[in-house]
Amino acid sequence: MCLEKLCNKCCEMHNSPINCILHLIAGIILIYSLWIHSLKGILIAILIFILGHIIQIAGKKTKRKKR
């Protein structure tokens, strides 16, 4: 039951297409940066992950204001 709630929350957090694309790009950068041991690349990937979530949150707030 708890796993189902966690899965639903995770899917809800990633339902924005922009967020999904940014996470895909960040995942590729992260894997490559881990492969070549690049701290700079890892930090850039983390920032892209965070940017995706910020865009997701901002999109939810603008949808609420339009109603």
Backbone bond lengths (Angstrom), bond angles and torsions (degrees), N, CA, C in turn:
res aa  C-N    CA-C-N  psi(-1)  N-CA   C-N-CA  omega(-1)  CA-C   N-CA-C  phi
1 M - - - 1.448 - - 1.527 110.95 -
2 C 1.315 117.71 -45.14 1.454 122.16 -179.49 1.536 110.70 -66.36
3 L 1.319 116.69 -37.62 1.456 121.15 178.82 1.525 110.87 -65.28
4 E 1.323 116.92 -36.03 1.459 121.43 178.70 1.530 110.44 -65.53
5 K 1.325 118.14 -41.71 1.459 121.78 178.08 1.523 110.56 -64.77
6 L 1.326 116.62 -40.01 1.454 121.22 178.94 1.529 110.72 -64.76
7 C 1.319 116.74 -41.27 1.462 121.54 178.56 1.525 110.87 -65.19
8 N 1.316 117.27 -42.77 1.465 121.14 178.49 1.526 111.25 -63.91
9 K 1.324 116.63 -41.17 1.462 120.52 178.79 1.522 110.55 -65.44
10 C 1.320 116.88 -40.59 1.467 121.40 178.97 1.527 110.72 -64.62
11 C 1.314 117.33 -42.57 1.470 121.14 178.40 1.525 110.87 -66.01
12 E 1.327 116.94 -37.02 1.454 121.05 178.44 1.524 111.44 -66.50
13 M 1.323 116.86 -35.30 1.456 120.77 -179.72 1.522 112.67 -71.93
14 H 1.316 117.63 -20.95 1.459 121.02 -175.10 1.527 112.48 -116.85
15 N 1.317 117.90 31.94 1.458 119.34 -178.29 1.522 113.28 -90.12
16 S 1.313 118.65 -5.92 1.456 122.04 176.13 1.531 109.59 -81.75
17 P 1.332 118.14 130.48 1.466 119.68 -179.48 1.528 112.92 -62.72
18 I 1.332 116.95 -35.28 1.469 119.85 179.23 1.521 109.89 -66.22
19 N 1.324 116.45 -41.73 1.458 121.21 178.73 1.527 110.42 -62.63
20 C 1.314 117.16 -42.38 1.466 120.65 179.89 1.521 111.58 -64.40
21 I 1.328 116.49 -42.20 1.468 119.92 179.46 1.525 110.48 -65.25
22 L 1.334 117.11 -43.71 1.460 120.07 178.59 1.528 111.33 -63.30
23 H 1.322 117.43 -37.90 1.455 120.06 177.73 1.530 111.57 -67.51
24 L 1.308 116.88 -36.95 1.460 120.46 177.05 1.529 110.51 -63.92
25 I 1.324 116.78 -46.42 1.467 121.03 178.77 1.525 110.23 -63.06
26 A 1.326 116.94 -45.29 1.463 120.94 -179.63 1.523 111.05 -63.89
27 G 1.321 117.35 -37.26 1.466 120.37 178.00 1.510 111.90 -63.57
28 I 1.332 116.87 -41.79 1.465 120.68 178.21 1.524 110.49 -64.88
29 I 1.334 116.63 -44.97 1.467 120.40 178.55 1.521 110.52 -62.54
30 L 1.329 116.82 -41.29 1.464 120.83 -179.38 1.525 111.51 -63.65
31 I 1.316 117.20 -46.20 1.466 120.01 -179.99 1.527 110.85 -62.42
32 Y 1.338 116.56 -44.81 1.461 119.99 179.58 1.531 110.78 -64.40
33 S 1.340 117.04 -41.35 1.462 120.70 -179.50 1.524 111.72 -66.43
34 L 1.315 116.50 -36.97 1.468 118.76 175.27 1.523 110.79 -66.59
35 W 1.330 116.15 -36.08 1.463 121.01 -179.37 1.531 111.37 -63.63
36 I 1.357 116.09 -41.40 1.468 119.46 -177.66 1.533 112.29 -98.68
37 H 1.325 117.69 6.16 1.464 124.18 177.83 1.527 111.88 58.77
38 S 1.316 116.68 51.01 1.459 122.28 -179.19 1.529 109.67 -106.05
39 L 1.313 116.19 109.66 1.465 120.54 179.46 1.525 110.71 -66.20
40 K 1.321 116.70 -38.18 1.461 121.33 179.14 1.538 110.72 -60.51
41 G 1.308 117.55 -43.72 1.461 121.30 179.11 1.515 112.42 -66.21
42 I 1.326 116.42 -37.90 1.466 120.84 178.42 1.523 110.40 -63.85
43 L 1.328 116.40 -43.07 1.464 119.96 179.10 1.528 111.47 -66.47
44 I 1.332 117.23 -37.95 1.464 120.41 176.78 1.523 110.04 -63.12
45 A 1.330 117.76 -42.46 1.467 121.39 178.87 1.525 110.85 -62.09
46 I 1.313 117.44 -42.06 1.463 120.90 178.98 1.525 110.48 -63.70
47 L 1.334 116.52 -40.86 1.465 119.87 178.00 1.530 111.54 -63.98
48 I 1.323 117.37 -37.06 1.466 120.30 177.54 1.532 110.15 -67.17
49 F 1.342 117.38 -39.81 1.470 120.38 175.39 1.532 110.33 -58.13
50 I 1.328 116.43 -47.31 1.459 121.12 -178.90 1.526 110.69 -64.92
51 L 1.328 117.15 -40.73 1.459 121.12 178.40 1.530 110.94 -60.02
52 G 1.317 116.87 -39.69 1.463 120.50 177.44 1.513 112.31 -60.79
53 H 1.317 116.68 -41.34 1.466 120.07 179.14 1.529 111.29 -70.92
54 I 1.325 117.33 -35.10 1.467 120.08 177.33 1.527 110.03 -64.28
55 I 1.334 116.66 -42.39 1.465 120.66 177.88 1.523 110.28 -63.15
56 Q 1.329 117.14 -39.76 1.467 121.46 178.38 1.530 110.73 -61.63
57 I 1.312 117.05 -45.48 1.465 121.44 -179.43 1.522 110.63 -66.60
58 A 1.329 116.93 -42.04 1.469 120.57 179.24 1.527 110.60 -64.21
59 G 1.320 117.57 -37.40 1.461 120.91 178.24 1.511 112.13 -64.86
60 K 1.321 117.12 -37.77 1.470 120.51 177.91 1.520 110.88 -66.10
61 K 1.341 117.22 -39.26 1.460 120.43 -178.52 1.521 111.09 -68.08
62 T 1.343 118.47 -37.57 1.461 119.77 179.64 1.523 110.96 -71.31
63 K 1.331 118.19 -31.76 1.462 120.74 177.24 1.526 110.16 -67.14
64 R 1.321 117.25 -36.74 1.459 120.37 179.42 1.511 111.22 -67.34
65 K 1.344 117.60 -37.68 1.459 121.45 -178.86 1.522 111.26 -68.96
66 K 1.329 118.93 -31.90 1.457 122.49 -177.82 1.517 111.80 -69.83
67 R 1.303 119.02 -26.75 1.465 122.56 -177.55 1.461 113.02 -70.52
